[in-house]
């Protein structure tokens, strides 16, 4: 049985009326994250997500200034030659 590859998304949420961005890594595809954001904006409810460390993220829909979502890059550790 083949193991399904885990998809993670880097997410940046701009908070309205502040200079603050929230940056998280989420265990969902970009499409799923965008769908959850769109659902919160359309329904007028709080955006609720959980990051890869299990932390709960709650952002009131009225405070979302922008969302930037992209594929999480593989983390490389060590030295390389150029």
Number of C-alpha atoms within 10 A of each C-alpha: 3 4 5 6 6 8 12 19 23 20 22 16 18 18 19 14 9 9 7 10 16 12 14 20 18 23 20 19 18 20 12 12 19 16 12 15 20 14 15 19 16 10 10 12 14 18 20 14 18 15 18 13 10 10 11 10 13 11 17 14 21 14 15 19 13 12 15 13 20 14 15 17 9 7 5 7 6 4 6 6 3 3
